[in-house]
Amino acid sequence: MEVLENVPLSSLTTIKVGGVARYYGQPSTLEELKYLLDFAKDKDIPLFILGGGSNTVFGDFEGLVINMKGFTGMHVESLGETYKVTAFAGTPLKEIIKLALRKNLEGIYRLAGFPATVGGAVSMNAGAFSVEIRDFLEEVEFLSWNGETVRAKAEELRFGYRISPFPEIGVVLRCTFKLRRSDKDVTEEYRGIVMKRKKSQPINLPTCGSTFKNPYPFYAGELLEKVKLKGERFGGVAFSEKHANFLVNLGWGKTADVKKALREAKRRVFEEFGIRLQEEVRIVESGGSYGGTFL
């Protein structure tokens, strides 16, 4: 397969901020994915596995970005009052949400609004409105870093608040979910969630989603608002007027602007409350904290 060079990355993220990747590949088969892993090994460079780009901000990356959006497809099996859904990693999460609404299935519809792929949602253990994607996960098939295809039950994997064992142990290939039929109409609650997101989140601007994890028992958005960051601009990005924990791109945002905003937010919150905020958004650049997986 073709490996592209010097590829701009901003269009691949939901906040539309980014630098350039030295190498870029978009596999659609297992063989192509293995080729890309071998490519990174041969060149001794880091790599980054990209899903929907909803919690990612790129700088310049002197490695290989692997975009998994070519791994799509979904199989649905009816088992009476439950449905078994197997989806490839690049499948948009919204496709499972649509199925849940059509079949009146419990819970997973609360993740509506996440512009994520299935693999990305599992890798970050996406959660909202009192559910996490692991609550519905039955099995994950992944490619380990030594090239072995592995199937693991969800209970065998370590999930936590916005964390999973991926990509540390390998690349998610496909996931199987077990979804139960609800005894009530889920549509009303779904519509309420969508309306709440529209009212409280800046869905009309490019954003990376939640910027910081909630430091239990506090909410990051409330802390950021208390230190007067709501609406504050840093170059071409700003903390949203609607929700302080959402960074938005005003149209000319740069990676440096995002980094400055993150530093200032962490400084103010720590000085005011003694709380160290942890990023939910990932800054991916050469030499950065999320500088890729080294093979």
FIDRENRO-213713 format. One record per residue: residue in three letters; x, y, z of N, C-alpha, C in turn. Coordinates in Angstrom, 3 decimals. Example, Ala and Ser with C-alpha at 12.3 -4.5 7.8 and 13.67 -1.06 7.14 Angstrom:
   residuo     n.east    n.north       n.up    ca.east   ca.north      ca.up     c.east    c.north       c.up
       ALA     13.190     -5.690      7.800     12.300     -4.500      7.800     13.200     -3.300      7.800
       SER     12.850     -2.250      7.080     13.670     -1.060      7.140     12.900      0.030      7.870
END
This chain:
   residuo     n.east    n.north       n.up    ca.east   ca.north      ca.up     c.east    c.north       c.up
       MET      0.844     -1.190      0.000      0.000      0.000      0.000      0.884      1.246      0.000
       GLU      0.312      2.379     -0.362      1.060      3.617     -0.464      1.189      4.287      0.904
       VAL      2.418      4.685      1.228      2.667      5.478      2.423      2.945      6.903      1.966
       LEU      2.105      7.832      2.406      2.250      9.221      1.999      3.245      9.947      2.895
       GLU      3.849     10.999      2.369      4.813     11.783      3.135      4.342     13.226      3.279
       ASN      4.725     13.814      4.412      4.455     15.234      4.697      2.981     15.585      4.512
       VAL      2.152     14.903      5.291      0.701     15.038      5.178      0.171     15.998      6.243
       PRO     -0.561     17.049      5.833     -1.208     17.945      6.815     -2.262     17.182      7.619
       LEU     -2.347     17.465      8.918     -3.188     16.669      9.801     -4.409     17.406     10.358
       SER     -4.498     18.710     10.162     -5.569     19.464     10.812     -6.955     18.976     10.417
       SER     -7.142     18.591      9.167     -8.468     18.177      8.707     -8.889     16.832      9.283
       LEU     -7.965     16.109      9.895     -8.260     14.788     10.433     -8.709     14.832     11.886
       THR     -8.774     16.031     12.467     -9.225     16.178     13.840    -10.470     17.055     13.889
       THR    -11.255     16.886     14.937    -12.503     17.639     15.032    -12.266     19.103     15.396
       ILE    -11.125     19.430     16.003    -10.845     20.830     16.332    -10.150     21.548     15.180
       LYS     -9.747     20.800     14.156     -9.150     21.366     12.936     -7.859     22.136     13.224
       VAL     -7.060     21.590     14.142     -5.745     22.147     14.451     -4.726     21.045     14.223
       GLY     -3.608     21.367     13.589     -2.613     20.323     13.419     -1.447     20.717     12.573
       GLY     -0.376     19.958     12.746      0.827     20.146     11.967      0.889     19.161     10.812
       VAL      2.081     18.595     10.617      2.331     17.722      9.468      2.913     16.398      9.960
       ALA      2.456     15.301      9.371      3.021     13.984      9.656      4.085     13.651      8.629
       ARG      5.225     13.177      9.107      6.286     12.760      8.173      5.786     11.640      7.274
       TYR      5.052     10.681      7.851      4.488      9.577      7.078      3.037      9.360      7.506
       TYR      2.234      8.862      6.563      0.816      8.664      6.821      0.320      7.474      6.004
       GLY     -0.486      6.617      6.638     -1.069      5.486      5.932     -2.490      5.218      6.391
       GLN     -3.308      4.713      5.487     -4.699      4.424      5.800     -5.025      3.002      5.333
       PRO     -4.798      2.024      6.194     -5.030      0.630      5.791     -6.506      0.288      5.777
       SER     -6.859     -0.692      4.968     -8.234     -1.191      4.953     -8.277     -2.705      5.143
       THR     -7.105     -3.334      5.244     -7.028     -4.769      5.499     -5.985     -5.020      6.580
       LEU     -6.055     -6.203      7.173     -5.092     -6.574      8.201     -3.679     -6.620      7.633
       GLU     -3.555     -7.098      6.409     -2.234     -7.184      5.781     -1.625     -5.794      5.598
       GLU     -2.452     -4.822      5.210     -1.952     -3.455      5.043     -1.551     -2.854      6.382
       LEU     -2.307     -3.143      7.416     -1.950     -2.650      8.751     -0.620     -3.243      9.199
       LYS     -0.439     -4.538      8.993      0.830     -5.173      9.365      1.991     -4.578      8.571
       TYR      1.742     -4.255      7.316      2.772     -3.621      6.499      3.203     -2.291      7.109
       LEU      2.234     -1.515      7.569      2.545     -0.215      8.150      3.323     -0.360      9.457
       LEU      2.978     -1.350     10.261      3.730     -1.580     11.499      5.175     -1.968     11.179
       ASP      5.342     -2.810     10.177      6.695     -3.187      9.749      7.453     -1.982      9.201
       PHE      6.745     -1.106      8.501      7.348      0.113      7.959      7.914      0.967      9.098
       ALA      7.126      1.129     10.161      7.584      1.925     11.298      8.772      1.255     12.000
       LYS      8.720     -0.072     12.109      9.834     -0.792     12.734     11.115     -0.634     11.925
       ASP     10.998     -0.800     10.608     12.174     -0.720      9.739     12.823      0.655      9.808
       LYS     12.014      1.700      9.910     12.548      3.059      9.954     12.853      3.529     11.375
       ASP     12.472      2.687     12.360     12.710      3.009     13.765     12.100      4.357     14.137
       ILE     10.812      4.487     13.809     10.091      5.743     14.081      8.862      5.450     14.934
       PRO      8.372      6.452     15.662      7.130      6.262     16.420      5.940      6.233     15.484
       LEU      4.848      5.693     15.990      3.610      5.728     15.219      2.459      6.125     16.118
       PHE      1.401      6.608     15.493      0.203      7.001     16.227     -1.011      6.430     15.520
       ILE     -1.906      5.800     16.296     -3.131      5.219     15.747     -4.250      6.236     15.883
       LEU     -4.826      6.638     14.751     -5.848      7.677     14.722     -7.228      7.081     14.478
       GLY     -8.197      7.512     15.309     -9.588      7.128     15.100    -10.333      8.292     14.479
       GLY    -11.340      8.804     15.201    -12.114      9.924     14.684    -11.469     11.278     14.908
       GLY    -10.400     11.323     15.701     -9.702     12.581     15.937    -10.451     13.539     16.845
       SER    -11.366     13.014     17.673    -12.199     13.912     18.477    -11.520     14.373     19.757
       ASN    -10.447     13.762     20.166     -9.742     14.229     21.363     -8.243     14.356     21.085
       THR     -7.935     14.762     19.857     -6.553     14.794     19.400     -6.202     16.153     18.805
       VAL     -5.045     16.658     19.206     -4.486     17.860     18.592     -3.077     17.515     18.132
       PHE     -2.823     17.670     16.849     -1.517     17.340     16.294     -0.608     18.558     16.245
       GLY      0.656     18.306     16.552      1.718     19.203     16.156      2.400     18.566     14.963
       ASP      3.658     18.913     14.713      4.423     18.197     13.698      4.866     16.862     14.275
       PHE      4.680     15.805     13.502      4.939     14.456     14.001      5.934     13.752     13.085
       GLU      7.127     13.530     13.583      8.184     12.888     12.786      8.088     11.371     12.887
       GLY      6.909     10.865     12.612      6.681      9.436     12.650      5.616      9.057     11.656
       LEU      4.895      7.973     11.948      3.861      7.446     11.063      2.502      7.552     11.734
       VAL      1.561      8.241     11.110      0.172      8.280     11.558     -0.606      7.229     10.771
       ILE     -1.261      6.321     11.491     -2.083      5.288     10.866     -3.543      5.618     11.123
       ASN     -4.267      5.941     10.063     -5.678      6.290     10.160     -6.506      5.017      9.934
       MET     -7.299      4.641     10.944     -8.028      3.371     10.898     -9.421      3.484     10.279
       LYS     -9.747      4.626      9.667    -11.119      4.794      9.181    -11.468      3.859      8.021
       GLY    -10.476      3.215      7.418    -10.752      2.249      6.354    -11.238      0.912      6.875
       PHE    -11.097      0.659      8.185    -11.566     -0.587      8.797    -13.032     -0.401      9.214
       THR    -13.952     -0.590      8.291    -15.363     -0.372      8.600    -16.191     -1.625      8.316
       GLY    -17.350     -1.651      8.926    -18.267     -2.769      8.736    -18.860     -3.191     10.065
       MET    -20.089     -3.691     10.019    -20.782     -4.051     11.251    -21.671     -5.256     11.000
       HIS    -21.642     -6.203     11.920    -22.498     -7.389     11.847    -23.407     -7.407     13.067
       VAL    -24.703     -7.624     12.834    -25.688     -7.603     13.911    -26.368     -8.957     13.993
       GLU    -26.401     -9.517     15.211    -27.050    -10.811     15.439    -28.106    -10.655     16.528
       SER    -29.340    -11.029     16.210    -30.426    -10.955     17.179    -30.455    -12.217     18.024
       LEU    -30.474    -12.017     19.355    -30.504    -13.148     20.287    -31.697    -13.005     21.231
       GLY    -32.862    -12.832     20.675    -34.055    -12.644     21.486    -34.124    -11.237     22.037
       GLU    -33.946    -11.105     23.353    -34.011     -9.798     24.004    -32.681     -9.056     23.976
       THR    -31.671     -9.637     23.374    -30.377     -8.968     23.253    -29.909     -8.990     21.801
       TYR    -28.996     -8.079     21.507    -28.365     -8.034     20.189    -26.859     -8.098     20.378
       LYS    -26.223     -8.893     19.552    -24.761     -8.984     19.540    -24.282     -8.213     18.314
       VAL    -23.509     -7.157     18.555    -23.066     -6.269     17.481    -21.548     -6.307     17.397
       THR    -21.025     -6.681     16.263    -19.582     -6.688     16.046    -19.251     -5.644     14.993
       ALA    -18.385     -4.705     15.359    -18.057     -3.595     14.467    -16.558     -3.447     14.349
       PHE    -16.079     -3.188     13.129    -14.663     -2.933     12.923    -14.284     -1.572     13.496
       ALA    -12.992     -1.417     13.760    -12.497     -0.269     14.519    -12.826      1.072     13.898
       GLY    -12.838      1.152     12.572    -13.080      2.430     11.913    -14.545      2.788     11.737
       THR    -15.445      1.913     12.150    -16.871      2.175     12.029    -17.270      3.344     12.935
       PRO    -17.979      4.334     12.415    -18.416      5.440     13.282    -19.302      4.939     14.417
       LEU    -19.055      5.423     15.621    -19.862      5.027     16.774    -21.337      5.340     16.545
       LYS    -21.618      6.379     15.780    -23.009      6.772     15.538    -23.805      5.678     14.831
       GLU    -23.138      4.764     14.116    -23.855      3.683     13.457    -24.464      2.728     14.489
       ILE    -23.750      2.504     15.592    -24.289      1.659     16.662    -25.406      2.396     17.396
       ILE    -25.245      3.715     17.550    -26.301      4.517     18.176    -27.586      4.429     17.346
       LYS    -27.462      4.539     16.032    -28.635      4.436     15.155    -29.314      3.079     15.316
       LEU    -28.522      2.020     15.383    -29.079      0.679     15.573    -29.827      0.602     16.906
       ALA    -29.232      1.156     17.957    -29.858      1.117     19.277    -31.213      1.820     19.270
       LEU    -31.310      2.910     18.536    -32.585      3.633     18.467    -33.616      2.852     17.660
       ARG    -33.182      2.232     16.566    -34.113      1.452     15.734    -34.653      0.249     16.499
       LYS    -33.795     -0.387     17.269    -34.165     -1.627     17.962    -34.544     -1.401     19.426
       ASN    -34.518     -0.137     19.864    -34.884      0.226     21.243    -34.008     -0.501     22.264
       LEU    -32.682     -0.293     22.124    -31.714     -0.971     22.975    -31.218     -0.047     24.084
       GLU    -30.917     -0.633     25.211    -30.568      0.128     26.405    -29.210      0.824     26.323
       GLY    -29.128      1.967     26.980    -27.875      2.534     27.429    -26.931      3.185     26.459
       ILE    -26.521      2.473     25.443    -25.432      2.969     24.606    -25.824      4.241     23.842
       TYR    -27.112      4.487     23.671    -27.562      5.710     22.996    -27.155      6.960     23.776
       ARG    -26.798      6.812     25.054    -26.354      7.962     25.855    -25.007      8.503     25.381
       LEU    -24.326      7.753     24.546    -23.065      8.223     23.974    -23.291      8.989     22.675
       ALA    -24.526      9.331     22.401    -24.849     10.103     21.198    -24.084     11.417     21.196
       GLY    -23.589     11.779     20.020    -22.871     13.049     19.882    -21.374     12.901     19.863
       PHE    -20.862     11.728     20.215    -19.422     11.499     20.136    -19.029     11.299     18.672
       PRO    -18.193     12.155     18.101    -17.751     11.969     16.713    -16.580     10.999     16.655
       ALA    -16.774      9.827     17.230    -15.681      8.868     17.394    -15.901      7.634     16.544
       THR    -14.830      6.930     16.274    -14.927      5.591     15.712    -15.084      4.604     16.860
       VAL    -15.486      3.396     16.523    -15.624      2.358     17.539    -14.288      2.091     18.224
       GLY    -13.222      1.971     17.429    -11.908      1.706     18.009    -11.439      2.838     18.904
       GLY    -11.686      4.077     18.471    -11.289      5.220     19.273    -12.080      5.309     20.557
       ALA    -13.380      5.037     20.484    -14.231      5.100     21.670    -13.822      4.060     22.704
       VAL    -13.474      2.861     22.237    -13.027      1.817     23.155    -11.650      2.155     23.720
       SER    -10.780      2.686     22.880     -9.416      3.001     23.329     -9.391      4.075     24.412
       MET    -10.368      4.982     24.399    -10.422      6.012     25.439    -11.513      5.727     26.470
       ASN    -12.202      4.583     26.316    -13.329      4.241     27.179    -14.279      5.433     27.283
       ALA    -14.800      5.844     26.147    -15.689      7.004     26.075    -16.869      6.838     27.022
       GLY    -17.243      7.946     27.647    -18.353      7.892     28.584    -19.116      9.200     28.645
       ALA    -20.393      9.109     29.011    -21.237     10.289     29.190    -22.552      9.844     29.806
       PHE    -23.168     10.736     30.568    -24.499     10.494     31.133    -24.568      9.140     31.855
       SER    -23.552      8.909     32.689    -23.512      7.753     33.611    -23.256      6.407     32.949
       VAL    -22.813      6.395     31.701    -22.414      5.129     31.078    -21.039      5.284     30.436
       GLU    -20.348      4.176     30.312    -19.093      4.106     29.572    -19.221      2.996     28.551
       ILE    -18.426      3.079     27.497    -18.577      2.086     26.429    -18.213      0.686     26.910
       ARG    -17.367      0.601     27.923    -17.021     -0.725     28.445    -18.231     -1.433     29.057
       ASP    -19.260     -0.672     29.450    -20.456     -1.272     30.035    -21.156     -2.211     29.060
       PHE    -20.920     -2.022     27.775    -21.608     -2.801     26.744    -20.655     -3.727     25.976
       LEU    -19.378     -3.627     26.301    -18.348     -4.346     25.550    -18.261     -5.799     25.998
       GLU    -18.235     -6.697     25.032    -18.115     -8.122     25.325    -16.734     -8.667     24.965
       GLU    -16.197     -8.225     23.821    -14.926     -8.780     23.362    -14.217     -7.785     22.457
       VAL    -12.893     -7.806     22.488    -12.082     -6.982     21.589    -11.100     -7.880     20.847
       GLU    -11.047     -7.699     19.544    -10.006     -8.352     18.745     -8.992     -7.280     18.382
       PHE     -7.724     -7.548     18.663     -6.699     -6.545     18.408     -5.433     -7.192     17.852
       LEU     -4.623     -6.361     17.228     -3.340     -6.797     16.694     -2.270     -6.372     17.685
       SER     -1.605     -7.340     18.280     -0.570     -7.022     19.255      0.653     -6.479     18.527
       TRP      1.542     -5.849     19.284      2.711     -5.222     18.668      3.709     -6.230     18.122
       ASN      3.550     -7.505     18.477      4.417     -8.525     17.865      3.760     -9.176     16.655
       GLY      2.617     -8.599     16.196      1.980     -9.072     14.975      0.974    -10.185     15.151
       GLU      0.604    -10.484     16.395     -0.341    -11.565     16.672     -1.760    -11.004     16.813
       THR     -2.722    -11.682     16.172     -4.122    -11.299     16.335     -4.665    -11.969     17.583
       VAL     -5.207    -11.158     18.497     -5.630    -11.640     19.809     -7.092    -11.283     20.040
       ARG     -7.831    -12.206     20.650     -9.190    -11.926     21.100     -9.203    -11.968     22.623
       ALA     -9.793    -10.950     23.217     -9.849    -10.875     24.676    -11.235    -10.471     25.121
       LYS    -11.731    -11.129     26.159    -12.997    -10.746     26.758    -12.820     -9.415     27.484
       ALA    -13.882     -8.647     27.536    -13.811     -7.325     28.156    -13.332     -7.406     29.601
       GLU    -13.781     -8.434     30.328    -13.403     -8.554     31.735    -11.924     -8.896     31.913
       GLU    -11.273     -9.306     30.843     -9.836     -9.597     30.913     -8.985     -8.353     30.678
       LEU     -9.616     -7.258     30.294     -8.901     -6.035     29.949     -9.092     -4.977     31.028
       ARG     -8.098     -4.134     31.186     -8.116     -3.109     32.233     -8.689     -1.805     31.677
       PHE     -9.886     -1.480     32.128    -10.510     -0.218     31.755    -10.666      0.651     32.999
       GLY    -10.625      1.968     32.787    -10.847      2.911     33.870    -11.458      4.173     33.307
       TYR    -11.468      5.216     34.125    -12.048      6.482     33.694    -11.214      7.070     32.566
       ARG    -11.748      7.014     31.359    -11.131      7.514     30.132     -9.800      6.827     29.815
       ILE     -9.634      5.591     30.266     -8.418      4.844     29.932     -8.768      3.404     29.563
       SER     -7.896      2.808     28.774     -8.016      1.406     28.396     -6.600      0.878     28.182
       PRO     -6.447     -0.412     27.913     -5.105     -0.934     27.636     -4.613     -0.663     26.216
       PHE     -5.405      0.057     25.423     -5.042      0.344     24.029     -4.618      1.801     23.896
       PRO     -3.598      2.081     23.120     -2.853      1.179     22.231     -1.642      0.503     22.883
       GLU     -1.537      0.564     24.218     -0.357      0.006     24.881     -0.116     -1.451     24.505
       ILE     -1.200     -2.242     24.399     -1.016     -3.664     24.105     -1.276     -4.000     22.643
       GLY     -1.727     -3.031     21.851     -1.949     -3.308     20.443     -2.978     -2.388     19.816
       VAL     -3.324     -2.692     18.573     -4.249     -1.885     17.782     -5.605     -2.575     17.733
       VAL     -6.648     -1.874     18.125     -8.003     -2.424     18.078     -8.400     -2.688     16.626
       LEU     -8.881     -3.901     16.359     -9.346     -4.279     15.024    -10.871     -4.280     14.944
       ARG    -11.510     -4.947     15.884    -12.973     -4.932     15.933    -13.433     -5.243     17.347
       CYS    -14.662     -4.830     17.624    -15.214     -4.950     18.971    -16.606     -5.567     18.898
       THR    -16.922     -6.370     19.900    -18.242     -6.987     19.993    -18.959     -6.443     21.219
       PHE    -20.189     -5.999     21.008    -21.002     -5.431     22.076    -22.249     -6.282     22.284
       LYS    -22.694     -6.332     23.531    -23.945     -7.011     23.857    -24.931     -5.962     24.332
       LEU    -26.008     -5.772     23.581    -26.962     -4.701     23.850    -28.338     -5.304     24.128
       ARG    -28.921     -4.920     25.246    -30.214     -5.473     25.663    -31.371     -4.577     25.210
       ARG    -32.455     -5.213     24.865    -33.659     -4.473     24.493    -34.254     -3.826     25.752
       SER    -34.646     -2.566     25.624    -35.217     -1.845     26.757    -36.711     -2.108     26.860
       ASP    -37.222     -2.054     28.104    -38.660     -2.227     28.301    -39.401     -0.895     28.260
       LYS    -38.665      0.180     27.950    -39.291      1.489     27.767    -38.770      2.090     26.469
       ASP    -39.462      3.082     25.973    -39.058      3.748     24.742    -37.841      4.631     25.043
       VAL    -36.705      4.341     24.393    -35.479      5.081     24.685    -35.401      6.397     23.919
       THR    -36.288      6.595     22.978    -36.201      7.766     22.095    -36.304      9.075     22.854
       GLU    -37.203      9.132     23.845    -37.402     10.379     24.585    -36.137     10.791     25.328
       GLU    -35.503      9.825     26.007    -34.269     10.156     26.724    -33.164     10.552     25.746
       TYR    -33.086      9.850     24.629    -32.095     10.186     23.600    -32.268     11.627     23.130
       ARG    -33.486     12.019     22.841    -33.744     13.387     22.384    -33.368     14.403     23.448
       GLY    -33.620     14.060     24.704    -33.241     14.943     25.798    -31.737     15.135     25.890
       ILE    -30.997     14.051     25.670    -29.540     14.125     25.692    -29.024     15.001     24.555
       VAL    -29.589     14.816     23.371    -29.177     15.614     22.212    -29.459     17.101     22.467
       MET    -30.614     17.404     23.029    -30.956     18.793     23.317    -30.031     19.376     24.376
       LYS    -29.693     18.583     25.384    -28.800     19.061     26.435    -27.424     19.372     25.864
       ARG    -26.949     18.515     24.958    -25.654     18.769     24.321    -25.705     20.065     23.508
       LYS    -26.789     20.268     22.780    -26.907     21.475     21.955    -26.909     22.732     22.808
       LYS    -27.550     22.673     23.970    -27.648     23.840     24.843    -26.366     24.113     25.614
       SER    -25.635     23.051     25.970    -24.513     23.227     26.893    -23.142     23.072     26.256
       GLN    -23.083     22.626     24.999    -21.791     22.381     24.368    -21.689     23.130     23.044
       PRO    -20.475     23.541     22.668    -20.284     24.347     21.451    -20.235     23.488     20.185
       ILE    -21.365     22.905     19.841    -21.374     21.986     18.699    -21.282     22.711     17.364
       ASN    -21.391     24.051     17.388    -21.325     24.819     16.140    -19.913     25.262     15.791
       LEU    -18.938     24.924     16.642    -17.543     25.304     16.399    -16.648     24.072     16.459
       PRO    -15.513     24.091     15.745    -14.573     22.975     15.851    -14.041     22.860     17.276
       THR    -14.164     21.687     17.854    -13.732     21.465     19.227    -13.170     20.062     19.360
       CYS    -12.353     19.860     20.371    -11.784     18.527     20.598    -12.571     17.760     21.657
       GLY    -13.735     18.273     22.053    -14.493     17.619     23.109    -13.988     18.074     24.474
       SER    -14.239     17.273     25.492    -13.787     17.637     26.837    -12.278     17.781     26.865
       THR    -11.816     18.891     27.430    -10.382     19.176     27.442     -9.666     18.450     28.577
       PHE    -10.277     18.488     29.762     -9.674     17.863     30.938    -10.607     16.805     31.513
       LYS    -10.027     15.812     32.151    -10.798     14.820     32.888    -11.378     15.478     34.138
       ASN    -12.518     14.981     34.578    -13.113     15.499     35.804    -12.360     14.939     37.018
       PRO    -11.777     15.806     37.851    -11.044     15.334     39.032    -12.017     15.060     40.181
       TYR    -12.491     13.845     40.271    -13.509     13.466     41.265    -13.166     14.015     42.645
       PRO    -14.146     14.608     43.350    -15.582     14.707     43.040    -15.963     15.999     42.325
       PHE    -14.989     16.682     41.749    -15.251     17.968     41.095    -15.470     17.775     39.593
       TYR    -15.975     18.846     38.965    -16.115     18.887     37.514    -15.126     19.901     36.959
       ALA    -14.384     19.481     35.945    -13.357     20.350     35.381    -13.954     21.662     34.879
       GLY    -15.111     21.593     34.249    -15.738     22.800     33.717    -16.035     23.830     34.795
       GLU    -16.489     23.365     35.954    -16.788     24.279     37.056    -15.512     24.925     37.589
       LEU    -14.443     24.129     37.702    -13.171     24.672     38.184    -12.630     25.719     37.221
       LEU    -12.711     25.433     35.930    -12.218     26.374     34.921    -13.049     27.658     34.923
       GLU    -14.338     27.514     35.146    -15.193     28.705     35.200    -14.862     29.554     36.426
       LYS    -14.572     28.898     37.549    -14.265     29.627     38.780    -12.960     30.410     38.683
       VAL    -12.031     29.937     37.832    -10.778     30.692     37.655    -10.867     31.602     36.427
       LYS    -12.106     31.843     36.000    -12.415     32.849     34.973    -11.789     32.554     33.604
       LEU    -11.816     31.264     33.235    -11.322     30.884     31.916    -12.438     30.743     30.881
       LYS    -13.667     30.708     31.321    -14.779     30.562     30.382    -14.787     31.738     29.409
       GLY    -14.648     31.438     28.135    -14.626     32.467     27.100    -13.271     33.094     26.846
       GLU    -12.264     32.763     27.654    -10.949     33.399     27.467    -10.245     32.847     26.227
       ARG     -9.628     33.765     25.486     -8.956     33.403     24.237     -7.456     33.272     24.429
       PHE     -6.897     32.338     23.666     -5.455     32.151     23.592     -5.096     32.056     22.111
       GLY     -4.765     33.177     21.521     -4.535     33.176     20.083     -5.811     32.828     19.353
       GLY     -5.755     31.753     18.575     -6.906     31.359     17.775     -7.802     30.320     18.401
       VAL     -7.609     30.019     19.700     -8.506     29.094     20.388     -9.044     29.765     21.642
       ALA    -10.131     29.206     22.183    -10.731     29.780     23.382    -11.453     28.692     24.160
       PHE    -11.580     28.905     25.465    -12.459     28.066     26.255    -13.891     28.545     26.002
       SER    -14.751     27.642     25.628    -16.081     27.977     25.146    -16.896     28.803     26.146
       GLU    -17.690     29.703     25.598    -18.634     30.477     26.400    -19.760     29.587     26.928
       LYS    -20.029     28.486     26.235    -21.093     27.579     26.649    -20.643     26.623     27.740
       HIS    -19.420     26.115     27.611    -18.913     25.104     28.545    -17.408     25.294     28.641
       ALA    -16.932     25.654     29.830    -15.526     26.028     29.992    -14.566     24.880     29.737
       ASN    -15.039     23.637     29.786    -14.131     22.508     29.569    -14.031     22.110     28.104
       PHE    -14.535     22.957     27.209    -14.420     22.706     25.777    -13.562     23.799     25.151
       LEU    -12.443     23.399     24.569    -11.648     24.320     23.770    -12.232     24.369     22.370
       VAL    -12.338     25.569     21.810    -12.870     25.707     20.453    -11.858     26.440     19.577
       ASN    -11.875     26.085     18.313    -11.031     26.749     17.324    -11.824     27.914     16.728
       LEU    -11.295     29.113     16.871    -11.981     30.305     16.376    -11.799     30.509     14.880
       GLY    -11.017     29.636     14.262    -10.825     29.705     12.816     -9.375     29.813     12.410
       TRP     -8.530     30.204     13.343     -7.104     30.355     13.028     -6.224     29.752     14.130
       GLY     -6.798     28.792     14.859     -6.077     28.193     15.971     -4.845     27.400     15.542
       LYS     -3.833     27.445     16.382     -2.587     26.718     16.174     -2.349     25.771     17.348
       THR     -1.504     24.781     17.115     -1.153     23.857     18.189     -0.544     24.601     19.368
       ALA      0.271     25.595     19.087      0.890     26.380     20.159     -0.160     27.087     21.005
       ASP     -1.264     27.519     20.378     -2.341     28.170     21.127     -2.990     27.183     22.099
       VAL     -3.232     25.971     21.618     -3.833     24.939     22.466     -2.925     24.635     23.649
       LYS     -1.651     24.475     23.400     -0.710     24.163     24.474     -0.657     25.282     25.509
       LYS     -0.691     26.528     25.048     -0.689     27.665     25.966     -1.948     27.665     26.827
       ALA     -3.096     27.388     26.214     -4.351     27.341     26.957     -4.330     26.245     28.016
       LEU     -3.812     25.083     27.664     -3.738     23.979     28.618     -2.831     24.321     29.795
       ARG     -1.675     24.901     29.507     -0.740     25.267     30.578     -1.369     26.276     31.529
       GLU     -2.030     27.289     30.977     -2.610     28.334     31.807     -3.754     27.784     32.654
       ALA     -4.568     26.910     32.067     -5.672     26.326     32.822     -5.160     25.485     33.983
       LYS     -4.159     24.679     33.740     -3.610     23.836     34.799     -2.974     24.693     35.896
       ARG     -2.302     25.764     35.500     -1.657     26.650     36.474     -2.690     27.315     37.373
       ARG     -3.716     27.890     36.765     -4.709     28.618     37.557     -5.464     27.699     38.516
       VAL     -5.876     26.545     38.026     -6.647     25.627     38.866     -5.791     25.110     40.014
       PHE     -4.524     24.827     39.749     -3.663     24.332     40.817     -3.405     25.418     41.858
       GLU     -3.149     26.629     41.392     -2.871     27.717     42.334     -4.090     28.063     43.175
       GLU     -5.276     27.951     42.584     -6.500     28.316     43.297     -7.015     27.194     44.192
       PHE     -6.942     25.940     43.706     -7.581     24.835     44.420     -6.625     23.710     44.824
       GLY     -5.376     23.755     44.368     -4.444     22.670     44.674     -4.752     21.391     43.936
       ILE     -5.509     21.500     42.845     -5.904     20.335     42.045     -5.122     20.332     40.744
       ARG     -4.523     19.201     40.430     -3.766     19.063     39.178     -4.680     18.452     38.117
       LEU     -5.088     19.266     37.172     -5.934     18.774     36.091     -5.143     17.857     35.164
       GLN     -5.805     16.822     34.678     -5.213     15.907     33.697     -5.942     16.063     32.372
       GLU     -5.169     16.181     31.301     -5.780     16.356     29.990     -6.545     15.114     29.550
       GLU     -7.697     15.352     28.949     -8.391     14.308     28.210     -7.987     14.397     26.742
       VAL     -7.785     15.611     26.244     -7.273     15.817     24.892     -5.805     15.420     24.856
       ARG     -5.387     14.863     23.742     -3.998     14.438     23.575     -3.281     15.363     22.597
       ILE     -2.140     15.864     23.024     -1.274     16.632     22.127     -0.282     15.651     21.523
       VAL     -0.368     15.450     20.230      0.472     14.457     19.554      1.496     15.180     18.698
       GLU      2.754     15.095     19.124      3.837     15.726     18.366      5.135     15.031     18.726
       SER      6.126     15.209     17.904      7.416     14.593     18.168      7.993     15.163     19.455
       GLY      8.358     14.252     20.353      8.930     14.680     21.613      7.907     15.042     22.658
       GLY      6.604     14.922     22.358      5.557     15.279     23.302      5.155     14.106     24.176
       SER      4.229     14.392     25.097      3.768     13.364     26.019      3.089     12.216     25.288
       TYR      2.422     12.532     24.199      1.750     11.501     23.418      2.444     11.393     22.051
       GLY      3.752     11.280     22.102      4.521     11.272     20.876      4.482      9.987     20.090
       GLY      3.530      9.122     20.390      3.386      7.920     19.586      3.873      6.688     20.301
       THR      3.580      5.561     19.712      4.023      4.284     20.245      5.325      3.888     19.592
       PHE      6.338      3.629     20.407      7.622      3.215     19.851      7.694      1.700     19.830
       LEU      7.996      1.162     18.689      8.019     -0.309     18.538      9.422     -0.852     18.746
END
